[in-house]
Amino acid sequence: MVTITKHDLIELGYGTSQSASIIRLAKCLMVEKGFAYYCSKRLARVPVSAVEEILGINLEIEEKIHA
């Protein structure tokens, strides 16, 4: 599963607060779908599919390996 963070959205051209808001909405969406894992305040990474569902567009994101 490919995931995305607020910083990735900023790199795509979204503003700082808009990126944070998108991640927050994506976390709420995942909780509504039954993934309680996303209730965590410290979690800042969500599936790209959730962000795409919120924005209504397909994002061309390549999977990065975070070391």
PDB file of N, CA, C and O in Angstrom, chain B, residues numbered from 101:
ATOM      1  N   MET B 101       0.846  -1.173   0.000  1.00  0.00           N
ATOM      2  CA  MET B 101       0.000   0.000   0.000  1.00  0.00           C
ATOM      3  C   MET B 101       0.894   1.239   0.000  1.00  0.00           C
ATOM      4  O   MET B 101       1.807   1.358   0.817  1.00  0.00           O
ATOM      5  N   VAL B 102       0.626   2.139  -0.904  1.00  0.00           N
ATOM      6  CA  VAL B 102       1.385   3.383  -0.999  1.00  0.00           C
ATOM      7  C   VAL B 102       0.739   4.391  -0.053  1.00  0.00           C
ATOM      8  O   VAL B 102      -0.482   4.538  -0.021  1.00  0.00           O
ATOM      9  N   THR B 103       1.577   5.079   0.715  1.00  0.00           N
ATOM     10  CA  THR B 103       1.077   6.048   1.684  1.00  0.00           C
ATOM     11  C   THR B 103       1.615   7.438   1.362  1.00  0.00           C
ATOM     12  O   THR B 103       2.537   7.599   0.563  1.00  0.00           O
ATOM     13  N   ILE B 104       1.015   8.432   2.004  1.00  0.00           N
ATOM     14  CA  ILE B 104       1.387   9.823   1.766  1.00  0.00           C
ATOM     15  C   ILE B 104       1.342  10.588   3.088  1.00  0.00           C
ATOM     16  O   ILE B 104       0.554  10.266   3.977  1.00  0.00           O
ATOM     17  N   THR B 105       2.190  11.598   3.203  1.00  0.00           N
ATOM     18  CA  THR B 105       2.235  12.448   4.392  1.00  0.00           C
ATOM     19  C   THR B 105       1.929  13.888   4.005  1.00  0.00           C
ATOM     20  O   THR B 105       1.800  14.221   2.827  1.00  0.00           O
ATOM     21  N   LYS B 106       1.819  14.722   5.012  1.00  0.00           N
ATOM     22  CA  LYS B 106       1.596  16.153   4.800  1.00  0.00           C
ATOM     23  C   LYS B 106       2.739  16.743   3.975  1.00  0.00           C
ATOM     24  O   LYS B 106       2.506  17.581   3.104  1.00  0.00           O
ATOM     25  N   HIS B 107       3.948  16.318   4.240  1.00  0.00           N
ATOM     26  CA  HIS B 107       5.114  16.846   3.535  1.00  0.00           C
ATOM     27  C   HIS B 107       5.105  16.454   2.056  1.00  0.00           C
ATOM     28  O   HIS B 107       5.540  17.223   1.199  1.00  0.00           O
ATOM     29  N   ASP B 108       4.608  15.251   1.768  1.00  0.00           N
ATOM     30  CA  ASP B 108       4.479  14.831   0.372  1.00  0.00           C
ATOM     31  C   ASP B 108       3.470  15.720  -0.358  1.00  0.00           C
ATOM     32  O   ASP B 108       3.696  16.102  -1.506  1.00  0.00           O
ATOM     33  N   LEU B 109       2.367  16.047   0.300  1.00  0.00           N
ATOM     34  CA  LEU B 109       1.363  16.928  -0.304  1.00  0.00           C
ATOM     35  C   LEU B 109       1.923  18.323  -0.540  1.00  0.00           C
ATOM     36  O   LEU B 109       1.612  18.958  -1.548  1.00  0.00           O
ATOM     37  N   ILE B 110       2.746  18.800   0.384  1.00  0.00           N
ATOM     38  CA  ILE B 110       3.375  20.108   0.221  1.00  0.00           C
ATOM     39  C   ILE B 110       4.279  20.094  -1.009  1.00  0.00           C
ATOM     40  O   ILE B 110       4.306  21.063  -1.769  1.00  0.00           O
ATOM     41  N   GLU B 111       5.021  18.997  -1.210  1.00  0.00           N
ATOM     42  CA  GLU B 111       5.874  18.861  -2.393  1.00  0.00           C
ATOM     43  C   GLU B 111       5.058  18.859  -3.681  1.00  0.00           C
ATOM     44  O   GLU B 111       5.555  19.256  -4.735  1.00  0.00           O
ATOM     45  N   LEU B 112       3.801  18.411  -3.598  1.00  0.00           N
ATOM     46  CA  LEU B 112       2.924  18.388  -4.772  1.00  0.00           C
ATOM     47  C   LEU B 112       2.292  19.750  -5.055  1.00  0.00           C
ATOM     48  O   LEU B 112       1.615  19.926  -6.068  1.00  0.00           O
ATOM     49  N   GLY B 113       2.518  20.728  -4.141  1.00  0.00           N
ATOM     50  CA  GLY B 113       2.028  22.075  -4.377  1.00  0.00           C
ATOM     51  C   GLY B 113       0.888  22.523  -3.484  1.00  0.00           C
ATOM     52  O   GLY B 113       0.405  23.645  -3.635  1.00  0.00           O
ATOM     53  N   TYR B 114       0.446  21.695  -2.569  1.00  0.00           N
ATOM     54  CA  TYR B 114      -0.605  22.096  -1.636  1.00  0.00           C
ATOM     55  C   TYR B 114       0.018  22.915  -0.510  1.00  0.00           C
ATOM     56  O   TYR B 114       1.186  22.722  -0.172  1.00  0.00           O
ATOM     57  N   GLY B 115      -0.754  23.821   0.067  1.00  0.00           N
ATOM     58  CA  GLY B 115      -0.268  24.654   1.165  1.00  0.00           C
ATOM     59  C   GLY B 115      -0.109  23.845   2.448  1.00  0.00           C
ATOM     60  O   GLY B 115      -0.595  22.718   2.549  1.00  0.00           O
ATOM     61  N   THR B 116       0.566  24.425   3.411  1.00  0.00           N
ATOM     62  CA  THR B 116       0.838  23.738   4.668  1.00  0.00           C
ATOM     63  C   THR B 116      -0.439  23.364   5.415  1.00  0.00           C
ATOM     64  O   THR B 116      -0.622  22.206   5.791  1.00  0.00           O
ATOM     65  N   SER B 117      -1.316  24.331   5.629  1.00  0.00           N
ATOM     66  CA  SER B 117      -2.533  24.033   6.383  1.00  0.00           C
ATOM     67  C   SER B 117      -3.508  23.201   5.554  1.00  0.00           C
ATOM     68  O   SER B 117      -4.238  22.379   6.108  1.00  0.00           O
ATOM     69  N   GLN B 118      -3.530  23.399   4.250  1.00  0.00           N
ATOM     70  CA  GLN B 118      -4.391  22.585   3.390  1.00  0.00           C
ATOM     71  C   GLN B 118      -3.921  21.122   3.409  1.00  0.00           C
ATOM     72  O   GLN B 118      -4.746  20.209   3.432  1.00  0.00           O
ATOM     73  N   SER B 119      -2.621  20.903   3.398  1.00  0.00           N
ATOM     74  CA  SER B 119      -2.074  19.547   3.458  1.00  0.00           C
ATOM     75  C   SER B 119      -2.440  18.867   4.773  1.00  0.00           C
ATOM     76  O   SER B 119      -2.829  17.699   4.788  1.00  0.00           O
ATOM     77  N   ALA B 120      -2.312  19.602   5.871  1.00  0.00           N
ATOM     78  CA  ALA B 120      -2.661  19.053   7.182  1.00  0.00           C
ATOM     79  C   ALA B 120      -4.147  18.710   7.238  1.00  0.00           C
ATOM     80  O   ALA B 120      -4.529  17.684   7.801  1.00  0.00           O
ATOM     81  N   SER B 121      -4.977  19.560   6.661  1.00  0.00           N
ATOM     82  CA  SER B 121      -6.416  19.326   6.637  1.00  0.00           C
ATOM     83  C   SER B 121      -6.762  18.084   5.810  1.00  0.00           C
ATOM     84  O   SER B 121      -7.624  17.299   6.205  1.00  0.00           O
ATOM     85  N   ILE B 122      -6.106  17.906   4.682  1.00  0.00           N
ATOM     86  CA  ILE B 122      -6.347  16.732   3.828  1.00  0.00           C
ATOM     87  C   ILE B 122      -5.977  15.454   4.576  1.00  0.00           C
ATOM     88  O   ILE B 122      -6.716  14.471   4.526  1.00  0.00           O
ATOM     89  N   ILE B 123      -4.845  15.462   5.263  1.00  0.00           N
ATOM     90  CA  ILE B 123      -4.421  14.282   6.031  1.00  0.00           C
ATOM     91  C   ILE B 123      -5.424  14.001   7.144  1.00  0.00           C
ATOM     92  O   ILE B 123      -5.769  12.844   7.383  1.00  0.00           O
ATOM     93  N   ARG B 124      -5.900  15.049   7.831  1.00  0.00           N
ATOM     94  CA  ARG B 124      -6.877  14.885   8.903  1.00  0.00           C
ATOM     95  C   ARG B 124      -8.169  14.267   8.367  1.00  0.00           C
ATOM     96  O   ARG B 124      -8.723  13.357   8.983  1.00  0.00           O
ATOM     97  N   LEU B 125      -8.648  14.759   7.220  1.00  0.00           N
ATOM     98  CA  LEU B 125      -9.857  14.205   6.610  1.00  0.00           C
ATOM     99  C   LEU B 125      -9.652  12.759   6.168  1.00  0.00           C
ATOM    100  O   LEU B 125     -10.555  11.932   6.301  1.00  0.00           O
ATOM    101  N   ALA B 126      -8.473  12.454   5.647  1.00  0.00           N
ATOM    102  CA  ALA B 126      -8.176  11.089   5.210  1.00  0.00           C
ATOM    103  C   ALA B 126      -8.161  10.138   6.410  1.00  0.00           C
ATOM    104  O   ALA B 126      -8.622   9.001   6.308  1.00  0.00           O
ATOM    105  N   LYS B 127      -7.634  10.602   7.542  1.00  0.00           N
ATOM    106  CA  LYS B 127      -7.639   9.775   8.750  1.00  0.00           C
ATOM    107  C   LYS B 127      -9.073   9.511   9.205  1.00  0.00           C
ATOM    108  O   LYS B 127      -9.405   8.386   9.581  1.00  0.00           O
ATOM    109  N   CYS B 128      -9.918  10.531   9.175  1.00  0.00           N
ATOM    110  CA  CYS B 128     -11.331  10.358   9.551  1.00  0.00           C
ATOM    111  C   CYS B 128     -12.024   9.381   8.615  1.00  0.00           C
ATOM    112  O   CYS B 128     -12.821   8.553   9.055  1.00  0.00           O
ATOM    113  N   LEU B 129     -11.726   9.476   7.335  1.00  0.00           N
ATOM    114  CA  LEU B 129     -12.304   8.575   6.350  1.00  0.00           C
ATOM    115  C   LEU B 129     -11.899   7.125   6.635  1.00  0.00           C
ATOM    116  O   LEU B 129     -12.725   6.214   6.561  1.00  0.00           O
ATOM    117  N   MET B 130     -10.630   6.927   6.957  1.00  0.00           N
ATOM    118  CA  MET B 130     -10.161   5.569   7.243  1.00  0.00           C
ATOM    119  C   MET B 130     -10.809   5.020   8.517  1.00  0.00           C
ATOM    120  O   MET B 130     -11.104   3.827   8.588  1.00  0.00           O
ATOM    121  N   VAL B 131     -11.032   5.869   9.520  1.00  0.00           N
ATOM    122  CA  VAL B 131     -11.706   5.438  10.751  1.00  0.00           C
ATOM    123  C   VAL B 131     -13.147   5.050  10.435  1.00  0.00           C
ATOM    124  O   VAL B 131     -13.652   4.053  10.950  1.00  0.00           O
ATOM    125  N   GLU B 132     -13.812   5.843   9.584  1.00  0.00           N
ATOM    126  CA  GLU B 132     -15.187   5.532   9.185  1.00  0.00           C
ATOM    127  C   GLU B 132     -15.268   4.190   8.454  1.00  0.00           C
ATOM    128  O   GLU B 132     -16.278   3.491   8.528  1.00  0.00           O
ATOM    129  N   LYS B 133     -14.201   3.847   7.754  1.00  0.00           N
ATOM    130  CA  LYS B 133     -14.159   2.575   7.020  1.00  0.00           C
ATOM    131  C   LYS B 133     -13.815   1.398   7.935  1.00  0.00           C
ATOM    132  O   LYS B 133     -13.771   0.251   7.489  1.00  0.00           O
ATOM    133  N   GLY B 134     -13.572   1.687   9.210  1.00  0.00           N
ATOM    134  CA  GLY B 134     -13.334   0.623  10.176  1.00  0.00           C
ATOM    135  C   GLY B 134     -11.886   0.400  10.566  1.00  0.00           C
ATOM    136  O   GLY B 134     -11.574  -0.594  11.222  1.00  0.00           O
ATOM    137  N   PHE B 135     -10.994   1.300  10.179  1.00  0.00           N
ATOM    138  CA  PHE B 135      -9.584   1.171  10.520  1.00  0.00           C
ATOM    139  C   PHE B 135      -9.270   2.055  11.729  1.00  0.00           C
ATOM    140  O   PHE B 135      -8.817   3.188  11.570  1.00  0.00           O
ATOM    141  N   ALA B 136      -9.508   1.541  12.922  1.00  0.00           N
ATOM    142  CA  ALA B 136      -9.324   2.298  14.164  1.00  0.00           C
ATOM    143  C   ALA B 136      -7.871   2.736  14.369  1.00  0.00           C
ATOM    144  O   ALA B 136      -7.602   3.662  15.134  1.00  0.00           O
ATOM    145  N   TYR B 137      -6.954   2.083  13.699  1.00  0.00           N
ATOM    146  CA  TYR B 137      -5.521   2.414  13.764  1.00  0.00           C
ATOM    147  C   TYR B 137      -5.290   3.899  13.468  1.00  0.00           C
ATOM    148  O   TYR B 137      -4.374   4.507  14.020  1.00  0.00           O
ATOM    149  N   TYR B 138      -6.115   4.478  12.602  1.00  0.00           N
ATOM    150  CA  TYR B 138      -5.935   5.865  12.179  1.00  0.00           C
ATOM    151  C   TYR B 138      -6.495   6.878  13.178  1.00  0.00           C
ATOM    152  O   TYR B 138      -6.486   8.075  12.890  1.00  0.00           O
ATOM    153  N   CYS B 139      -6.980   6.441  14.336  1.00  0.00           N
ATOM    154  CA  CYS B 139      -7.436   7.359  15.395  1.00  0.00           C
ATOM    155  C   CYS B 139      -6.273   8.055  16.090  1.00  0.00           C
ATOM    156  O   CYS B 139      -6.468   9.080  16.743  1.00  0.00           O
ATOM    157  N   SER B 140      -5.093   7.522  15.960  1.00  0.00           N
ATOM    158  CA  SER B 140      -3.917   8.051  16.633  1.00  0.00           C
ATOM    159  C   SER B 140      -3.588   9.472  16.181  1.00  0.00           C
ATOM    160  O   SER B 140      -3.520   9.751  14.984  1.00  0.00           O
ATOM    161  N   LYS B 141      -3.383  10.367  17.148  1.00  0.00           N
ATOM    162  CA  LYS B 141      -3.018  11.748  16.833  1.00  0.00           C
ATOM    163  C   LYS B 141      -1.602  11.833  16.276  1.00  0.00           C
ATOM    164  O   LYS B 141      -1.279  12.756  15.528  1.00  0.00           O
ATOM    165  N   ARG B 142      -0.771  10.883  16.635  1.00  0.00           N
ATOM    166  CA  ARG B 142       0.629  10.929  16.223  1.00  0.00           C
ATOM    167  C   ARG B 142       0.848  10.377  14.815  1.00  0.00           C
ATOM    168  O   ARG B 142       1.895  10.610  14.210  1.00  0.00           O
ATOM    169  N   LEU B 143      -0.118   9.663  14.305  1.00  0.00           N
ATOM    170  CA  LEU B 143       0.006   9.072  12.973  1.00  0.00           C
ATOM    171  C   LEU B 143      -0.149  10.156  11.918  1.00  0.00           C
ATOM    172  O   LEU B 143      -1.138  10.890  11.910  1.00  0.00           O
ATOM    173  N   ALA B 144       0.824  10.253  11.036  1.00  0.00           N
ATOM    174  CA  ALA B 144       0.807  11.321  10.027  1.00  0.00           C
ATOM    175  C   ALA B 144       0.877  10.770   8.608  1.00  0.00           C
ATOM    176  O   ALA B 144       1.134  11.522   7.668  1.00  0.00           O
ATOM    177  N   ARG B 145       0.655   9.485   8.442  1.00  0.00           N
ATOM    178  CA  ARG B 145       0.776   8.840   7.140  1.00  0.00           C
ATOM    179  C   ARG B 145      -0.520   8.108   6.835  1.00  0.00           C
ATOM    180  O   ARG B 145      -0.992   7.313   7.648  1.00  0.00           O
ATOM    181  N   VAL B 146      -1.100   8.372   5.665  1.00  0.00           N
ATOM    182  CA  VAL B 146      -2.365   7.751   5.274  1.00  0.00           C
ATOM    183  C   VAL B 146      -2.224   7.149   3.876  1.00  0.00           C
ATOM    184  O   VAL B 146      -1.322   7.527   3.129  1.00  0.00           O
ATOM    185  N   PRO B 147      -3.099   6.224   3.520  1.00  0.00           N
ATOM    186  CA  PRO B 147      -3.038   5.658   2.170  1.00  0.00           C
ATOM    187  C   PRO B 147      -3.351   6.721   1.103  1.00  0.00           C
ATOM    188  O   PRO B 147      -4.210   7.582   1.293  1.00  0.00           O
ATOM    189  N   VAL B 148      -2.642   6.636  -0.001  1.00  0.00           N
ATOM    190  CA  VAL B 148      -2.865   7.561  -1.106  1.00  0.00           C
ATOM    191  C   VAL B 148      -4.304   7.446  -1.599  1.00  0.00           C
ATOM    192  O   VAL B 148      -4.904   8.442  -2.002  1.00  0.00           O
ATOM    193  N   SER B 149      -4.856   6.244  -1.569  1.00  0.00           N
ATOM    194  CA  SER B 149      -6.228   6.034  -2.048  1.00  0.00           C
ATOM    195  C   SER B 149      -7.235   6.862  -1.247  1.00  0.00           C
ATOM    196  O   SER B 149      -8.227   7.329  -1.806  1.00  0.00           O
ATOM    197  N   ALA B 150      -6.992   7.051   0.056  1.00  0.00           N
ATOM    198  CA  ALA B 150      -7.886   7.860   0.881  1.00  0.00           C
ATOM    199  C   ALA B 150      -7.807   9.332   0.479  1.00  0.00           C
ATOM    200  O   ALA B 150      -8.827  10.019   0.420  1.00  0.00           O
ATOM    201  N   VAL B 151      -6.606   9.807   0.206  1.00  0.00           N
ATOM    202  CA  VAL B 151      -6.425  11.197  -0.215  1.00  0.00           C
ATOM    203  C   VAL B 151      -7.054  11.403  -1.590  1.00  0.00           C
ATOM    204  O   VAL B 151      -7.691  12.427  -1.834  1.00  0.00           O
ATOM    205  N   GLU B 152      -6.879  10.439  -2.483  1.00  0.00           N
ATOM    206  CA  GLU B 152      -7.481  10.529  -3.817  1.00  0.00           C
ATOM    207  C   GLU B 152      -9.001  10.577  -3.725  1.00  0.00           C
ATOM    208  O   GLU B 152      -9.653  11.299  -4.479  1.00  0.00           O
ATOM    209  N   GLU B 153      -9.558   9.811  -2.804  1.00  0.00           N
ATOM    210  CA  GLU B 153     -11.013   9.803  -2.615  1.00  0.00           C
ATOM    211  C   GLU B 153     -11.507  11.167  -2.135  1.00  0.00           C
ATOM    212  O   GLU B 153     -12.566  11.626  -2.564  1.00  0.00           O
ATOM    213  N   ILE B 154     -10.763  11.807  -1.263  1.00  0.00           N
ATOM    214  CA  ILE B 154     -11.135  13.118  -0.743  1.00  0.00           C
ATOM    215  C   ILE B 154     -11.011  14.195  -1.827  1.00  0.00           C
ATOM    216  O   ILE B 154     -11.904  15.025  -2.000  1.00  0.00           O
ATOM    217  N   LEU B 155      -9.899  14.166  -2.546  1.00  0.00           N
ATOM    218  CA  LEU B 155      -9.647  15.188  -3.555  1.00  0.00           C
ATOM    219  C   LEU B 155     -10.432  14.950  -4.846  1.00  0.00           C
ATOM    220  O   LEU B 155     -10.719  15.892  -5.585  1.00  0.00           O
ATOM    221  N   GLY B 156     -10.774  13.708  -5.112  1.00  0.00           N
ATOM    222  CA  GLY B 156     -11.502  13.379  -6.336  1.00  0.00           C
ATOM    223  C   GLY B 156     -10.627  13.325  -7.569  1.00  0.00           C
ATOM    224  O   GLY B 156     -11.122  13.413  -8.693  1.00  0.00           O
ATOM    225  N   ILE B 157      -9.317  13.179  -7.361  1.00  0.00           N
ATOM    226  CA  ILE B 157      -8.378  13.066  -8.480  1.00  0.00           C
ATOM    227  C   ILE B 157      -7.395  11.927  -8.203  1.00  0.00           C
ATOM    228  O   ILE B 157      -7.239  11.497  -7.060  1.00  0.00           O
ATOM    229  N   ASN B 158      -6.746  11.453  -9.240  1.00  0.00           N
ATOM    230  CA  ASN B 158      -5.718  10.435  -9.080  1.00  0.00           C
ATOM    231  C   ASN B 158      -4.366  11.120  -8.932  1.00  0.00           C
ATOM    232  O   ASN B 158      -4.001  11.973  -9.741  1.00  0.00           O
ATOM    233  N   LEU B 159      -3.632  10.744  -7.899  1.00  0.00           N
ATOM    234  CA  LEU B 159      -2.295  11.293  -7.674  1.00  0.00           C
ATOM    235  C   LEU B 159      -1.263  10.322  -8.228  1.00  0.00           C
ATOM    236  O   LEU B 159      -1.354   9.116  -8.003  1.00  0.00           O
ATOM    237  N   GLU B 160      -0.300  10.841  -8.941  1.00  0.00           N
ATOM    238  CA  GLU B 160       0.782  10.012  -9.474  1.00  0.00           C
ATOM    239  C   GLU B 160       1.912  10.021  -8.445  1.00  0.00           C
ATOM    240  O   GLU B 160       2.825  10.844  -8.500  1.00  0.00           O
ATOM    241  N   ILE B 161       1.820   9.087  -7.515  1.00  0.00           N
ATOM    242  CA  ILE B 161       2.800   8.999  -6.423  1.00  0.00           C
ATOM    243  C   ILE B 161       3.584   7.702  -6.585  1.00  0.00           C
ATOM    244  O   ILE B 161       3.007   6.624  -6.723  1.00  0.00           O
ATOM    245  N   GLU B 162       4.905   7.825  -6.565  1.00  0.00           N
ATOM    246  CA  GLU B 162       5.753   6.638  -6.585  1.00  0.00           C
ATOM    247  C   GLU B 162       6.056   6.265  -5.154  1.00  0.00           C
ATOM    248  O   GLU B 162       6.235   7.130  -4.297  1.00  0.00           O
ATOM    249  N   GLU B 163       6.111   4.982  -4.906  1.00  0.00           N
ATOM    250  CA  GLU B 163       6.398   4.517  -3.550  1.00  0.00           C
ATOM    251  C   GLU B 163       7.856   4.800  -3.220  1.00  0.00           C
ATOM    252  O   GLU B 163       8.767   4.393  -3.941  1.00  0.00           O
ATOM    253  N   LYS B 164       8.054   5.512  -2.105  1.00  0.00           N
ATOM    254  CA  LYS B 164       9.408   5.827  -1.636  1.00  0.00           C
ATOM    255  C   LYS B 164       9.749   4.862  -0.511  1.00  0.00           C
ATOM    256  O   LYS B 164       8.874   4.432   0.241  1.00  0.00           O
ATOM    257  N   ILE B 165      11.003   4.534  -0.407  1.00  0.00           N
ATOM    258  CA  ILE B 165      11.456   3.708   0.715  1.00  0.00           C
ATOM    259  C   ILE B 165      12.041   4.664   1.746  1.00  0.00           C
ATOM    260  O   ILE B 165      13.065   5.305   1.509  1.00  0.00           O
ATOM    261  N   HIS B 166      11.369   4.749   2.901  1.00  0.00           N
ATOM    262  CA  HIS B 166      11.814   5.647   3.970  1.00  0.00           C
ATOM    263  C   HIS B 166      12.731   4.876   4.889  1.00  0.00           C
ATOM    264  O   HIS B 166      12.328   3.881   5.490  1.00  0.00           O
ATOM    265  N   ALA B 167      13.955   5.330   4.998  1.00  0.00           N
ATOM    266  CA  ALA B 167      14.935   4.639   5.848  1.00  0.00           C
ATOM    267  C   ALA B 167      15.049   5.323   7.179  1.00  0.00           C
ATOM    268  O   ALA B 167      15.823   4.890   8.033  1.00  0.00           O
TER     269      ALA B 167
END
